[in-house]
Amino acid sequence: MALVAQLITFPLGVFYFHQFPTYFLLANPIVIVMSEVLLPLAMTTLAFSWVPYLNDGLGWLLQKTAWVLNYAVTQTGELPGAAWGGLWLSPIAMVLIYVVILCGAALLLTRNRAYLWATAVASVLLAGLTSWETYQQAHQQQLAVHFLPHRTAVSLTYGHQSTLLTDLDTNDTRSFDFYLKNTFGQWGVSDLTVVQAKRADSVPGTLGGISTFYQTRDYAIWVSRGKTLLLVNKLSGSSRWRLPAVVDYLIIRRNALQEWEQLNGRVVARRIIFDDSNKTPLTDRLLTEAKQRGIACYSVRQMGAYLADLE
């Protein structure tokens, strides 16, 4: 029963949670037995909730039963190697896995040769799809301006290696796990370098040997494989910096741009992107004005994460 339950549910578990419980044979029998006790007990407690003293006793027993069930699951989850993480399934791959499972089961039950061919074809298609996705991940080259509420998160990914520039607090693992972790898992990133975006003076340096990075209080320049990214922190004030060359991507952050005229004579960009560290009313106004002026720009808050193929 535990094997069948895991066999039927594991594609959905991998698809939604991107992990596989390696100790399912240990945990599932306990969950199945305790669930068979918990559900009738809960219904009985509800039915006799109006009876004095009896409802207290049933409620106490229900609470203890639920505690044993949760304790068994949590303790199993804390064992070494309890979850095989970093797994990712596309919707098509999940469907093909279910075809293999169902047709394989039907083959064992009926010995019908048609199910043999169906299982074989689905298996070949699944192997081909997996190989193609692995090939794409190994050769991917892309820029991403991620949606991270009220923060900046920009990444460059080459193959299985990615560099993330962000002002997210290093201790805020919850936000990283919720907004960014699954994205890099989907891309098959195994080597992630996180660089803090700080509004402070720095000297030029290299990031992972594939790019050059320079940061000041007003802006940051990131050059990688012939592509130039300019992250602007500040345009107003006494500093009148300007860039003589055209940049590929101009990323506006921290409400740096108040009026479109502020860019005149300072920088020319092929693409302009607003990340979510900008205030929404300001970004909305600038987008409306950009449409009237014929300026092509992109807002992460309004349109979702910005992705660009760098090949």
C-alpha positions, 0 to 999 in steps of 0.5 A: 500500500505504501509503495502504490501510494508513493508510485502514484503521487511521486510525479506530482510531488516532484512537480510541485515540491521539487523533491523526493522522500527517500524514506517513504517506506518508513514514513508511509506505513505510519501515516496510513495507519494513523490516518485510518485512526485519525479520520474516524476519531475526528468524525466521532469527536465532531459528532459528540462535541455537545456531550460534556466530558466525553467531548473533552476526552475525545478532543484530547485523544484526537490531539494526541493522535494528530501529534503522533502522526506529525511527530513521525513525519517530522522525525523522518524528515530530519534523518540524513538524506531524507529528501532528494532535492533539486528535482524538476519536472516539466508538465509534459514530462510529468504526463509521460511518467504517468503514462509509463506508470499506468501502461506498465501496470496495465501490461502486468495485469493484462499481458496485452502487447499494446500496453508494452508498445505504449510503455516503450514509446512513452519511455523513449519520449521521456528519455528524449525530452529529458536529454533535450532539456539537459542539453538546453540547460548546458548551453543556456546563456540568459539575463534575468531581472527577477521579481523580488518584492521591493528588492533588486535581483539580477542574474547572468546564467551560462550553462549550469553556472549563474551569478546573482546580484541582489540587495537581499539580506543574506539572512533572509533565506525565506525570501530567497527560497520563495522567490528565487530558489525554484527558478535556479532549480528549473534552469539546472543551476548547480553553481550559484554565486551571490554578489551583494548590490551595495551603494558604496564605492568599489574597485573593478573586479571579476565575478566567477572569471566570466564578467567584470563588475564595477560599483559606485554609490550612483551606479553599477556596471556589469560587463559579461561576454560583450553585454553591458548592464548598467544598474542606476541607483541615483541620477539626481544631486551634484554628481553628473556622471555620464557614459559615452558608450551605449549599454545593452540593458539599463536597470532602474532601481531605488526610484533613481529615475524621476523624469525621463529628461534625467537620462538625456546626455547621460546614458543611451540604452537599448533596453530599459527595465524597472525592477521592483525596488522602485515605487509602483506609482512612480513606475506607472507614471514613467511607463505611461509617459514612455508610451507617449514618447515611444520609449520601449521599457519593461516593468518587472512588477507589471509584466513579471520577471524579465528574461533575455537570451544572450546567445 
